[in-house]
Amino acid sequence: MTSLARADDLAAPTLARENCAVSVETKSGVFGFDCAPGETLLYAGLRHGLTLPHECATGTCGTCRARVMTGEVDVAWEEAPGAARLKRDKGDVLLCQTRAVGDCVLRVPAEVAAKPARHQIPAYRTGLMENIRRLTGDVISFEVALSAPMDFDAGQFVVVEAPGLEGARAYSMVNFTRSADRIELVVKRKPSGGFGDWLFGATAEGAKVKVFGPLGRATFHADEHKNLLMIAGGSGIAGMMSILASAAEADHFRTRKGYVFFGVRTLADGFYLQEFAQRVAEAQGNLEVTLALSHEDPSGADHPDHPGVKLASGMVHEVAGRAMAGRYDDLIAYVAGPPPMVDGALRTLITQGGLSPSAIRYDKFG
């Protein structure tokens, strides 16, 4: 998997020793930028302000597809899941997994702008791991104290590289504040997951990590003045927590409605429930939060320990579909979680809710 390291952090003999000139042919014009030795083409373009297509930025989604027209490149992770549909014989690559060996020309089949219309231009930072705490048996939250403040929009994510672990991981911010000097992230441990195993070990607290961001377009903006629908599975709830924090800061729920559906397996797998209950109380009837249990049938309609948090049985997108019938007017929907869950939610929003793609913002965690 790709590295986030700067030029002076890498010494791969197959890579260029000086900055390479990269030209990108897109549907909206031709753009040029410099790529530092060892830097991926995606991160180089993004930190120069180009709105190159991307979602996960770590090789699992395939959104950052490009074709190398001229020049030599080095692909770090040939087996990346997102590369499955590439036409390698035509020169297709994933920008997030590819580094320039020399000057090169790329073709990207997308509309690209020279600067994001709303979002901050991402940059490299370092950070220290702090306040690691277990939320459930397999979910951990942690903070990263940043080397330089970061402005980000609620719903965005960063990619993190830990010492001794190959590759970068994408995690959404849980907190929200302008010029943040620390960010809070959450990880659900997966079998054989290197980062999760490291977090659950003894060496993560105080460790120095590399951070690139902010990234992502599934963002909340209070000036859009819309009702909010949020559907999340597992650690996908992270970005929704940031959106709720930003909405609360803007007093959004004074005049607008909010609906949150959080999918987990059982009641014991739920987390951030106290925070949800507090948000519900603050919104004075304009925010509903439902915990959807896929592998357990709750005994009551509300959580026994967290007033205001409703309980329901079923897959989260199905629970949301039943609860939202007739209530899709004038809203923006946010969806985050594993690909099957996101796909199911998108079908529900489009077929049952009649939402247009412009009203749906989503992140898939492969």
N, C-alpha and C positions, 0 to 999 in steps of 0.2 A: 504494500500500500504506500501511497505517496508520503513524502516527508514535508513538514512545514519549515524546515531549517532554512536559514539565510545562507547566502553564498559562503560566508566565512565559517559556517558550521559544518559544511560538507567538503569532502575531499575525494569524491568518486572519480577515478581516473578516466572514465568514459565520457565525462561531462565537460562542457566548455569551461575554460579558466577565466574568460572575460564575458561581459554582458553580450547577449545576442540580440540582434534586431529582428523583431517579429512583426510581420504584416498579416492582418486578418481581413479577408474578403467576406463581407456580410451582405444581407439583403438591403441594408440601409447605407452601405458605403464601405470604404476601405479605411482601416485604422492601423496605426503602428504603435508599438511600445517596446521597451527594453525588458529582457528577461535575464535575471541574475543567474550565475552558475548554481546549479542544483535546485533552482526554483521551478515549480510546476507552471505550465503555460496558463492554467486557469487563474492561479493566485497572482501571477504577474499581471495579467490583464485586468483583474478585478482591482488590484491595488493602484492601478493607473486610472481607475474610474470607469472602465468599459463595463457595460452591462451584459457580459457574456452569459449565455444560458447555463444554469446550474441548479441543482436542488440539494443533494446531499453533500456534494463537494468532496466525497471520500471514495468514490468508485463504485457505489452500489446501485446508482439509479440510471446512469447512462445518458443523462440530460445534456451533459457538456460535450457532446459528440462534435468532432471536427475532422476535416480531411487535410492531410499534409500534401500541399501542391508541389513545393520544392523545399530542399533542405533536409538535414538529418536530425532525428530526434531519438530520445531514449525513453522507453516505456517502463515504468517501475513495476507495475502489477498487471501482467498480461492476462491473469485469470480473474480480474475484477468482474463481479457479477454484471455490472452495467455494460461490460464490453461484449455481451453475448450476441448482440445484433449488429455489431460493427462489420463493415466490409473491409477486412484487413488488406485484401489484395488491391483495394482502391486507395489505400493509405489512411483509412479511418482510425482515429484514436480518441481516447477520452482525455480532455484537456487537464483534468485533475490528476491524471496519472502519467503525464508526459512532460519531459523536460527537453529544452532545445540543446543540441550539441553545437550548432552553429546558426547563422542567420537562416530564417525559414519563412515560408508563406503558407498560411492556413486558410481554409474556407469553412465558414460556419454558416449553416443553413437557417439563420434566424435574423430577426431585427435586433440590432445592437445600437445602443446610444453611447455617446462619449462620456456621459455622467449620469448617475441615477437621478431620477426625477424627485424622489423623496428620501431615499435611504443614504446613510453615511457610506463613504468610501472605506472599504476594509483595510486593515493594516496588521502588521506583525507586532506582537507583544510577548513578553514573558510574564509568568505569574507564579505565585506560591500557593500550594494546596493547603487549605485551612478548614477547620470546623467540619471535618468529615463525620457524619452521623448516619446511623441506620434508621430508616423510616419503617421498613418491614423486613421480613426475613431475606428478601432478595432485592431490596431497593435502598440505595444510599444517596444522600445529598451531600454536596460539598461546595465550598466557596473557593474562588481563585482571586487572590489579591494581585491586581494587575500592576505592571510596571509603568503604565501610563493610563490615564482615564479613557473610558470608551463611551461614546454616545451610541445608543442603539434604539431601535423601535421595538415596542412590545410584540413578541412573536418571532423575533430573530434568533439566530443561533451562532455559535462559534465552532471552529474545529480545534481540537486539542491534541497535542502530542506529548506523551509522557516519557520519561527517561527509561531507556532499556526496552521499550516496546516499539515494534515496527508499525508504522502507519499512524494516521490521524483518525480521530473519532469526532462526530458532529453531535453537539448537545445544545438544546435550546436554553436560553436564560429563563430562570424562574422569577427572578426579581425584576424590578423596573425602577430606574432612576436615571436622570440625565447626568452626563459626565461621571459615570460609575467608576469608582476605583476598585470595586470588587464585583464579581458576578457569582450568582448561585446557580448550580447545575444539579441535575438528578440523573442517576444511572440505574437501570434495572439489570441485574446480573443475569447473564446468559451462560449456558453450559459452554465451557472452553473459551469464554470471553476473556481475552487478555487484560483489557482495561478494568473490567469488573473484578477479576481475580486480584489484580494489583490494588484496587481500592479497598477490597476486603482484607488485604494483608497489612503488614506492620510498617511498610516503608513509604506509604503515600503521604501521610501528614508531613507538611513542611517541604515536600519535594518541589523542585522547579519544573514547570511545564512551559511549552510553547503554545501560543494562542494566535489564531488568525480569524479576524472577523471585524464587525458583524456581517452576517450573511443571511439570506432568506428574504422572501417577499410576502410571506403569510402574516402580514403585520396589521396592527390596529392603529387607527387614526381617529381621534375623537371628532375632528372637524368633518368627518363623513356623516355624522349624525344618523347612524343606523342602529336598529336593534341588533343584538349579537346572539348568534347560535354557535356553541362550541361543542364539538364531539371529539373525545380523545380516548385513546387506549393506552394503559400502562404509563410509561414515562413520557408519552406524548402530551400528558397534562402539563408539562413544564411550561411550554409557551403560553398555554391558556392562563396559568397563574400570573405570568407577566402581563398578559392582556387585562386580566381583572385588576391588577395593581394599577396599571395605567388608566383604566376606565374609572377606578375609584378616585384617583388623583384629579381627574378631569370632571368629577361629579357627573359622570355619564349617565348613571342609572337614576338620576333625579327626573329625567324626562324620557329615558329609553329603557327598553326591556332587555334582559339577558337570560339565556337558557344554557346551562352547562350539563353535559352528559359525559360522565367519566366511567369508562369500562374497566373492570378488573374481574378476576376469577371468583373470589369469595370476599366476604365482609372483612376478613383478616388482612386481605391484600390492599385495602383502601388506605390512602395516605393523603395528607394535606386536608383532612376532614375538619379539623378545628379552624383552619384558615377559611375553608368554605363557609362554615357556619357563621363566622364573623362577617364575611362579605355579604351573606344573605341578610343578616340582621341590619347591616349598614344601608343596604339598598332599599329597605322599607317596602318590601313587596314587589319590587321590580326585577329581582333576580331569583331564578330557580336553579337549584343544583340537584342532579339525580345521579346516584351511584348505581350503575348497572352491573349486576352480578351474573356472569356467564355460567358459573358452575355451582350456584347455590340459590335456593329460593328463600328470600328473606321472610321472616315471621311477621314483620310489620311494615307499614307504609313509610315510616321515617326511621332514621338511624337512632338507635337507643341512646347513644351518648353524645350526639351532635345535632341538636335541634335545628331544623331548617334544611337538613340534607335528606332528600327523599331516597327511598330504596326501590329498586325494580329488578326483575329477573329477566335475563336474556342477553343476547349480543347487543352491544351498545348502540350500533346504528339502527337496530330493530326497535329498541326501546325509544330512541329519539324519534323514529318515524311515527310510532304510535302516539307519543306525547305531543308532537308538534303538528299533528293534523289540524289544518285550518289556521295555523299561526305563523306562516312563513312570510307574511307581508313585511316589506320595508326592512329587510335584514341582510347582514353579511354573515356567512357561515365560515367557521374555521374548523379544520379537521386535521388531526395529527395522530400517528400511531403506526402499527405494523401495516404493510401493504394490503393484506386481505381486508383488514378493518377499514382502512381508508377507502379502498375500492367499493366496499359495501356501503359506506356512508355517502360516497359520491353518487352512487346509483339512487339511494334514497332521496338525496337532496334534489336530484335532477328529475327523477320520474314521479316521486310523490310530492315534493315541494315545488316543482316547476321553476327552480332557480336557474339563472343563467350562469355560465362559467365565470363571468365577471363578478358575481356575488359569492364565489366560493374560493377560499384560500386554504391550501393544504400543504402538509409536509408528510412524506412517507419515510419511515425508519426501517430500512432494509436490514 
